[in-house]
């Protein structure tokens, strides 16, 4: 439910900002023709990371139990022509597992009291693709992008404890996930306002990324188990963008 609300809110915010700016576009329909397009732009910022799909699910059979977290982003754009540019996009995020939900799922599955402590997903994404900027005015633009690249999910282990009917600990394990680099894709949109003309801008962005990971569940007491999991994230971020004229 949290994931769905976050996704809906992100889209509504972006849509609302677009509607707010549309009158500016009508007043200055030739803005894109008068823009002094920067040859390069670099952005650094932070975002709220929201897991979606199975990645955020709390189903013990295929859920990632990832909770909303935080991340950092670095973008670099090189202009090709007018508003078209190549874009390089990298993110690193931290999302704790939902310990309460996982504890409940293990307890229901085993029929005994189970406790989970620790555990954190740390996805790294690096992609390259194309971006196109629509200028409402010389300083205000809406960008859309599509990219492809690689995705890797590092994981901080969690501890699993199981108690018998007398509430005595009889099983304890350390569990972690290991995954290989996988193909990933990403697309998104951003709204940027130049605070200092051709020098500095403030960017609000929303982007979706996904990839299928070959993942191994590794335990101290049990043999590794392989699975294929789809990691999906929706990020809502804020960044500073620096320009090279």
Residue pairs with C-beta under 8 A, 6 or more apart in sequence:
2 50
2 56
2 68
3 50
3 51
3 52
3 56
3 68
3 234
6 48
6 50
6 68
6 234
6 236
7 50
7 52
7 234
9 236
10 50
10 206
10 234
10 236
11 206
13 204
13 206
13 236
14 189
14 191
14 204
14 206
17 191
17 204
18 142
18 191
21 136
21 140
21 142
21 191
22 136
24 136
24 137
24 140
25 31
25 134
25 136
28 136
28 137
31 135
31 136
31 137
31 138
32 82
32 83
32 134
32 135
34 138
35 82
35 83
35 135
35 138
36 138
36 198
36 245
37 79
37 82
37 83
38 79
38 198
38 243
38 244
38 245
39 78
39 79
39 244
39 245
40 76
40 77
40 78
40 79
40 243
40 244
41 75
41 76
41 77
41 85
41 201
41 241
41 242
41 243
41 244
42 74
42 75
42 76
42 77
42 241
42 242
43 73
43 74
43 75
43 76
43 203
43 239
43 240
43 241
43 242
44 72
44 73
44 74
44 75
44 239
44 240
45 72
45 73
45 203
45 205
45 237
45 238
45 239
45 240
46 70
46 71
46 72
46 73
46 237
46 238
46 239
47 70
47 71
47 72
47 73
47 91
47 93
47 205
47 235
47 236
47 237
47 238
48 68
48 69
48 70
48 71
48 235
48 236
48 237
49 68
49 69
49 70
49 71
49 93
49 94
49 95
49 123
49 233
49 235
50 56
50 68
50 233
50 234
50 235
50 236
51 64
51 66
51 67
51 68
51 95
51 121
51 231
51 232
51 233
52 208
52 232
52 233
52 234
53 210
53 230
53 232
54 62
54 63
54 64
54 229
54 230
54 232
55 64
55 66
55 121
55 229
55 230
55 231
55 232
55 233
56 63
56 64
56 65
56 66
56 67
56 232
57 63
57 64
57 65
58 65
58 98
58 101
58 102
58 105
59 105
60 102
60 105
60 106
60 108
60 109
62 229
63 105
64 97
64 121
64 229
64 231
65 97
65 98
65 101
65 102
65 119
66 95
66 96
66 97
66 98
66 121
67 95
67 96
67 97
67 98
68 95
69 93
69 94
69 95
69 96
69 121
70 93
70 94
71 91
71 92
71 93
71 94
71 235
71 237
72 91
72 92
72 93
73 89
73 90
73 91
73 205
73 235
73 237
73 239
74 89
74 90
74 91
75 87
75 88
75 89
75 90
75 239
75 241
76 87
76 88
77 85
77 86
77 87
77 88
77 131
78 85
78 86
79 85
80 86
83 132
83 133
83 134
83 135
83 141
84 130
84 131
84 132
85 130
85 131
85 132
85 133
86 128
86 129
86 130
86 131
87 128
87 129
87 130
87 131
87 145
87 147
88 126
88 127
88 128
89 125
89 126
89 127
89 128
89 129
89 145
89 147
89 149
89 186
89 207
90 124
90 125
90 126
90 127
91 123
91 124
91 125
91 209
91 235
92 122
92 123
92 124
92 125
93 121
93 122
93 123
93 233
93 235
94 120
94 121
94 122
95 120
95 121
95 122
95 123
96 119
96 120
96 121
97 116
97 119
97 120
97 121
97 158
99 116
99 117
99 118
99 119
99 158
102 116
102 119
102 158
103 114
103 115
103 116
106 114
106 116
106 160
106 162
107 113
107 114
110 162
112 162
112 163
112 164
112 165
113 162
113 163
113 167
114 160
114 161
114 162
114 163
115 160
115 161
115 163
116 158
116 159
116 160
117 158
117 159
117 161
118 156
118 157
118 158
118 159
119 155
119 156
119 157
119 158
119 175
120 155
120 156
121 153
121 154
121 155
122 153
122 154
122 155
122 156
123 151
123 152
123 153
123 154
123 231
123 233
124 151
124 152
124 153
124 154
125 149
125 150
125 151
125 184
125 186
125 209
125 211
126 149
126 150
127 147
127 148
127 149
127 150
127 184
127 185
127 186
127 209
128 147
128 148
128 149
129 145
129 146
129 147
129 148
129 149
129 186
130 145
130 146
130 147
131 143
131 144
131 145
132 143
132 144
132 145
133 141
133 142
133 143
133 192
134 141
134 142
134 143
134 144
135 141
136 142
138 194
138 197
139 193
139 194
139 197
139 201
140 191
140 192
140 193
140 194
141 191
141 192
142 189
142 190
142 191
143 189
143 190
143 191
143 192
144 187
144 188
144 189
145 186
145 187
145 188
145 189
145 190
145 207
146 185
146 186
146 187
147 185
147 186
147 187
148 183
148 184
148 185
148 186
149 183
149 184
149 185
149 186
150 181
150 182
150 183
150 184
150 211
151 181
151 182
151 183
151 184
151 209
151 211
151 213
151 231
152 179
152 180
152 181
152 182
153 177
153 179
153 213
153 215
153 231
155 176
155 177
155 178
155 179
156 176
157 174
157 175
157 176
158 174
158 175
158 176
159 172
159 173
159 174
159 175
160 171
160 172
160 173
160 174
160 175
161 169
161 171
161 172
162 169
162 170
162 171
162 172
163 169
163 170
164 170
173 219
173 220
173 221
173 222
174 219
174 220
175 217
175 218
175 219
175 220
176 218
177 215
177 216
177 217
177 218
178 215
178 216
178 218
179 213
179 214
179 215
179 216
179 229
180 213
180 214
182 211
182 212
182 213
182 214
183 211
183 212
184 209
184 210
184 211
185 209
185 210
185 211
186 207
186 208
186 209
186 210
187 207
187 208
188 205
188 206
188 207
188 208
188 235
189 205
189 206
189 207
190 203
190 204
190 205
190 206
190 207
191 203
191 204
191 205
192 201
192 202
192 203
192 204
192 241
193 201
193 202
194 200
194 201
194 243
195 201
195 202
198 243
198 245
199 242
199 243
200 240
200 241
200 242
200 243
201 240
201 241
201 242
201 243
202 238
202 239
202 240
202 241
203 238
203 239
203 240
203 241
204 237
204 238
205 235
205 236
205 237
205 238
205 239
206 234
206 235
206 236
206 237
207 234
207 235
207 237
208 232
208 233
208 234
208 235
209 232
209 233
209 235
210 230
210 231
210 232
210 233
211 230
211 231
212 228
212 229
212 230
212 231
213 228
213 229
213 230
213 231
214 226
214 228
215 226
215 227
215 228
215 229
216 224
216 225
216 226
216 227
217 224
217 225
217 226
217 227
218 224
